Amino acid sequence: MVDEASIVSLHAAPEGGVPKPAVRSLDVTVSGCIGDRQRDLKHHGGPSRAVCLWSLEVLQSLRIDGHPVKPGDVGENVLVRGLSFAELAVGDVLDLGAVRIRLTGPAPPCRTIQAAFTEGAFRSIDAKKHHEKTRWYAEVLAEGRMHPGDPVVLRKDGPIAGP
């Protein structure tokens, strides 16, 4: 873990799908990320899956293992560094700059992200097999705008409502 966790990059796909292109800032509401569309609303999006969070360190370890994955490839909205994903759990609250979220569950991987993995091995980030590598869905507790470089603060026992 580095001294301070932070946002590395932000991603939104106005037409839906992956990869999600990088954006300079991301406005986040309880309904989701402005400018980001989900094509499959049964499995993605909505208030309990308003934000998708992932780890730069996990991405880098997958690249070392030979996977061609790049930021935005697995559908994450927020790529962070310096946060141990092995320690995250449902109910954890995080401040992402001005935005506060609560983790609602792992984001199950699907075939739409298989191009980011060698031999289509998208299950490399399946929480059932690799909890520490999964992406996380979150609900929004405090709306706002995020920017790359904003601090990320995990509040395991901290306040869960409002800033």
C-alpha positions as CSV (number, residue, x, y, z in Angstrom):
1,M,0.0,0.0,0.0
2,V,1.3,3.5,-0.9
3,D,1.1,6.4,1.5
4,E,-2.1,7.7,-0.1
5,A,-4.5,5.9,-2.3
6,S,-5.7,7.9,-5.3
7,I,-7.8,7.8,-8.5
8,V,-5.6,6.9,-11.5
9,S,-8.2,7.2,-14.2
10,L,-11.9,7.6,-14.9
11,H,-13.9,5.8,-17.6
12,A,-17.3,6.2,-19.2
13,A,-18.8,4.8,-22.4
14,P,-21.6,7.0,-23.8
15,E,-22.7,4.2,-26.2
16,G,-22.1,1.4,-23.6
17,G,-19.8,-1.5,-23.9
18,V,-16.1,-1.9,-23.4
19,P,-13.5,-0.7,-23.4
20,K,-14.7,2.4,-21.6
21,P,-12.7,5.4,-22.8
22,A,-10.9,7.6,-20.3
23,V,-12.5,10.9,-19.3
24,R,-11.0,14.0,-17.6
25,S,-13.6,14.0,-14.8
26,L,-16.7,12.0,-13.8
27,D,-19.9,13.4,-12.4
28,V,-21.5,10.7,-10.2
29,T,-25.1,10.6,-9.0
30,V,-27.1,8.0,-7.1
31,S,-28.3,6.8,-10.5
32,G,-24.8,6.3,-11.8
33,C,-22.0,8.0,-13.7
34,I,-23.1,10.8,-16.0
35,G,-22.1,9.9,-19.6
36,D,-21.8,6.2,-19.0
37,R,-24.3,3.8,-20.5
38,Q,-24.9,0.2,-19.7
39,R,-26.4,-2.0,-22.5
40,D,-27.4,-4.8,-20.1
41,L,-29.4,-3.2,-17.3
42,K,-30.2,-6.6,-15.8
43,H,-26.6,-7.1,-14.7
44,H,-25.1,-3.6,-14.8
45,G,-26.0,-0.1,-13.6
46,G,-28.8,1.1,-11.4
47,P,-28.5,2.6,-7.9
48,S,-26.9,-0.5,-6.3
49,R,-24.3,-0.7,-9.2
50,A,-23.9,3.0,-9.9
51,V,-20.1,2.9,-9.9
52,C,-17.6,0.1,-10.8
53,L,-14.3,0.3,-9.0
54,W,-11.0,-1.5,-9.9
55,S,-7.4,-1.6,-8.9
56,L,-4.3,-0.5,-10.9
57,E,-2.2,-3.0,-9.0
58,V,-4.5,-5.9,-10.1
59,L,-4.4,-4.6,-13.7
60,Q,-0.6,-4.5,-13.5
61,S,-0.3,-8.0,-12.0
62,L,-2.5,-9.4,-14.8
63,R,-0.3,-7.7,-17.4
64,I,2.8,-9.3,-15.8
65,D,0.9,-12.6,-16.2
66,G,0.6,-11.9,-19.9
67,H,-2.9,-10.5,-20.2
68,P,-3.2,-7.5,-22.6
69,V,-5.7,-5.7,-20.2
70,K,-5.6,-1.9,-20.2
71,P,-7.4,0.8,-18.2
72,G,-11.1,0.8,-19.2
73,D,-11.0,-2.7,-20.7
74,V,-13.0,-4.4,-18.0
75,G,-15.7,-1.8,-17.7
76,E,-14.5,0.0,-14.6
77,N,-15.5,3.6,-14.0
78,V,-12.8,4.3,-11.5
79,L,-9.3,2.8,-11.5
80,V,-7.5,3.4,-8.2
81,R,-4.0,2.8,-6.9
82,G,-2.8,2.1,-3.3
83,L,-5.9,0.3,-2.1
84,S,-5.7,-3.4,-1.1
85,F,-8.6,-5.0,-2.9
86,A,-8.0,-8.2,-0.8
87,E,-9.2,-6.2,2.2
88,L,-12.4,-4.9,0.7
89,A,-15.9,-6.2,1.7
90,V,-19.5,-5.4,1.0
91,G,-20.5,-2.4,3.1
92,D,-17.1,-0.7,3.0
93,V,-17.4,3.0,2.5
94,L,-14.9,4.9,0.4
95,D,-14.4,8.6,-0.4
96,L,-13.3,9.1,-4.0
97,G,-12.5,12.8,-3.9
98,A,-15.8,14.5,-3.4
99,V,-17.9,11.3,-3.9
100,R,-18.7,8.9,-1.2
101,I,-19.7,5.3,-2.1
102,R,-20.6,2.1,-0.3
103,L,-19.5,-1.3,-1.8
104,T,-22.5,-3.4,-2.7
105,G,-20.8,-6.5,-4.1
106,P,-18.3,-7.8,-6.6
107,A,-18.9,-7.2,-10.3
108,P,-19.2,-10.6,-11.9
109,P,-17.1,-10.8,-15.1
110,C,-18.8,-11.6,-18.4
111,R,-17.7,-12.5,-21.9
112,T,-17.8,-8.9,-23.1
113,I,-14.4,-8.3,-21.4
114,Q,-12.7,-11.5,-22.7
115,A,-10.6,-9.6,-25.3
116,A,-8.7,-8.1,-22.4
117,F,-7.4,-11.5,-21.3
118,T,-5.1,-14.1,-22.9
119,E,-7.2,-16.9,-24.3
120,G,-10.3,-15.1,-23.1
121,A,-9.6,-15.9,-19.5
122,F,-11.9,-13.2,-18.1
123,R,-12.7,-15.3,-15.0
124,S,-9.2,-14.3,-13.8
125,I,-11.1,-11.5,-12.0
126,D,-14.0,-13.6,-10.8
127,A,-14.6,-12.9,-7.0
128,K,-15.5,-16.6,-6.5
129,K,-12.0,-17.6,-7.4
130,H,-9.9,-14.4,-7.0
131,H,-11.5,-12.1,-4.4
132,E,-8.5,-9.9,-4.4
133,K,-8.7,-9.2,-8.1
134,T,-12.4,-8.5,-8.5
135,R,-14.0,-5.3,-9.6
136,W,-16.5,-3.8,-7.1
137,Y,-19.9,-2.3,-7.6
138,A,-21.0,0.5,-5.3
139,E,-24.0,2.7,-4.5
140,V,-23.5,6.4,-4.2
141,L,-23.9,8.0,-0.7
142,A,-22.7,11.5,-1.6
143,E,-22.9,12.7,-5.2
144,G,-20.1,14.8,-6.8
145,R,-17.3,15.1,-9.4
146,M,-14.2,13.0,-9.4
147,H,-10.8,13.7,-11.1
148,P,-7.7,11.6,-11.6
149,G,-5.4,12.3,-8.7
150,D,-8.2,12.7,-6.2
151,P,-7.5,10.9,-2.9
152,V,-9.2,7.6,-2.0
153,V,-10.0,7.0,1.6
154,L,-11.4,3.7,2.9
155,R,-13.7,4.1,5.9
156,K,-14.0,0.6,7.4
157,D,-15.5,2.0,10.6
158,G,-16.2,5.5,9.4
159,P,-19.4,7.4,8.8
160,I,-21.7,6.0,6.1
161,A,-24.0,8.9,5.3
162,G,-23.3,12.3,3.8
163,P,-19.9,14.0,3.7
